[in-house]
Amino acid sequence: MDIILNIQNLSKTYQSGGNTLTVLDDINFAIEAGSTMAIVGPSGSGKTTLLGLCAGLDRSSSGIVELNHIRLDNLNEDQRAHVRNQHVGFIFQNFQLLPTLTALENVMVPLELRGEKHIRPRAEALLEKVGLADRGHHYPSQLSGGEQQRVSLARAFSNSPKILFADEPTGNLDAETSEKVVKLLFDLNREAGTTLVLVTHDLELASKTQRIIRIKGGSLISDELTNTQNLNHAGA
């Protein structure tokens, strides 16, 4: 199986008041293409920092991040942005939609950045897939939290990413809405064959993935397959 994400000896430190603050310390793991994985751990454990480094949103202090066989730690900010636009989707807890653009326009942004043509029909099809075909002309302020997260899902899949990172994708949603968004997330993941990596406090959500890694105090303390993975192997 092809390795889509390879993390070796990854560390992240900050200087604070003359002291060195270690947020992540010597993290190692690799993820197979098309698989699903959750990163869990207490608040302040370094989960979101790790996700940002994996996605090329930030640069590590040391170690290797190899995404789709591209060494991100060797790239500058513009080069990492190009890699993200070509290969990565990202879903944020607080949605991160552009408030001055409609739902449809928000979904079209990654496609426009890639210089692609005839993007409106593709964006409309994605909105229809997430159940928002009739909400494309609405602005984020006119949408509920669940609707905004579904727009962000459509946007994340618009560039057909090889890997999708989701940071607490249900953190701001009620239980019923969360269930719908999670189903969409895994349905789109299966249909597109996209690798899914999510950070969550929700252990029930984490258990839906094939693998869970646990972070505590900036260190990786466990890496295990879930029953989902075991059932997949049993039925293979």
N, C-alpha and C positions, 0 to 999 in steps of 0.2 A: 504494500500500500504506500502511496506517495505521501511524504511528509510535507504538510502545508505550512507549519509553524514550528521552528526549532529554536528553543531558548537554552542558552548555555552560560552558566556562571554569571547570571544577570544580577547586578546590584544597582541601587539608586541611593545616593546620599545627598544631603543638603548641608550647607554651612549656616549655622544659626548662633549668633552671639559668640563667635569664636569656637563653638563646638561643632562636631560633625554628627548630624542626625542621620541614622541609617534607616531608610524606609523599606528597602528590600535588600536581602543579603543572600547572594549565591543561589539563585533560583535556576533549576534545570528541569525541563520537560520538553516533549515533542508531541505534536498533534497530527493525526492522520487526516488526509483530505476527506471531506464528506462526513466526518464524525461530529459528535456533540459533546461539549464539556462545560462543567460549571466550576467557577472559582468561588469558594465560600470562606468565611472567616469573620471575626468580630470587627466592629467599626475601628478604623485606624490601623488595621492589620497590613495594609498595603495593596488590597485587592484592586482598587480603581487605578492606582499608580501602575500596577502590573499590566492591567488591561490597556492603559494608555501607551505604555512602552511597546507592547505587542503590536498595537495598531499603528505605531509610528507617530503618535501624537506628541510624544516627548522622547528625549534621548537619554539612554542609560548612562550611569557613571562608569560602569565597566561591564564586560560580558558581550554576548552575541545575541542579536535578534535576527533570525533569518525567516522572512515571510515570502512564501512562494519562490524559494531559492534565491531571494534577493537579500543581501546583508543591509539591514536598515541602519545599523550603527555606523556604517561607512558613509552615509548619505547626509547632505545638508537638508535644511527645512523644506526648500522648494522641491528637492528630489523626493523626499518622503511624502510630500503632498501629492506628487504625481503617482507614486506607488499606491497611495490610499485611493486615489480617484480611479485607478485602473483595477484594483484588486479587492478593496475593502469596503464593507458596509459598517455603519456604526449607529447604534440606537442608544440614546441618552435617557436617564431617568426623568429629566425635566424637558424632554422632547427636542429642544433646540431648533424649533421651527423659526423661519424668518418672518417676523410679525407683519411686514409690509407686503408679503407675497401671499397669494391664495394657496389653498391646499394643493391644487394642481401645479401651480408654479413652483412650490416647494419641492414637489416630486421631480419636476423637470430640471432643477438646478444641477445635479450631478451629470446629467446627460448633456446639458449646455456646456459645462466645464470640459467635457470630453470632446466637444466640437462635433457632436453627432447631429444628424438631420432627422426630420420627421419624428420628432420626439414627443409631440403632443399625444398622438394616438397611443404610444407606449405608456406614457404617464397616466392617461385615462384608463387604460386596461389594468394598470396596477391599482389604481384607486377603486376600480370595480372589484378587483380581487379581494381587497380588504373591506369591501362593503360600503364604500363611500362614493359611489358613482355620482350620486346626486349632491355631493357636498364640495365638489371641486372648486366652485367659485367662492366659497366661504374663506374668510381669513382665520388664522389660529384663534383669535379672541372670540370668534363666533362658534368655536367647536368645544365640545366637552373634553376632559382629560383623556378619556378612552379614544375619542375620535382623533385627537392630536397624536396620540401614540400610534394609532393605525396609519396616519399620514406619514409619520416618521418611519414606520415599517416599510411602507410603499417606497419612500425615498431611499431607504437603505438597500432595497433590492433593485432599484432602478438601473444601476450600473452592472447588474448581474455579478455581484461580488463572489470571489472564490472563498472568502471568509467573512463572517459577520460577527462583530463584537457587540454585545448588549450589556450596558451598565445599569443594573437594577431596573429592567424594563417594565416591571409591574409595581415599582416602589411608590408611585403616586396614584395608583388606581385602586378602586374598591374591588372586593373579591369577585363579583360577577364579571366586571369588565376585565379584570386580570385574566380570568379563565379564557375569555374570548381572545385576548391578545396573545396569550401563550399558545393557544391552538393555532392561531394564524402564524405565529413565529415558527412553530415546528412544521406546519403544513408547507409553508413557503420554503423552509429549509430542505424538506424532503423533495419537493417538486424541482427545486433548482440544483440540488446536490451540493448546496453550500455548507461549508464547515461552520459550526456555530459554537461560539465561546461566550458564556455569559457570567457576569458577576451578580450574585444574589444573596440576600439574607434568608430567602425563602427555601427551606430545605425540601419542601414538597416539589417546588419548581426544579431545584437542583437534581432531584431524584429522577426526573424525566429525561435527563441527559444520560449518555453512556458512561460518563466518567466524571469524578469529582476530585478536585485538588483543594486542599485546605491550607490556608495561609494564616499564620499567627506570628505577631511581632516581626513581620517582615521576612519570615522563613517559611519554606514549604514543609509542612509537618506530615502530610499524608497525600497519597495519590492512589485512588482505587477505582475499579470498575463498579458500576451499579448493576442492579438486577436487570435494568433495561439492556445493558451490554451483554450480560450473561444469557438473557433470554434470546437475544439476537444470535449469539453463538450456538445456542441449543437448537435453534430452528434452522441453522445454516446447513 
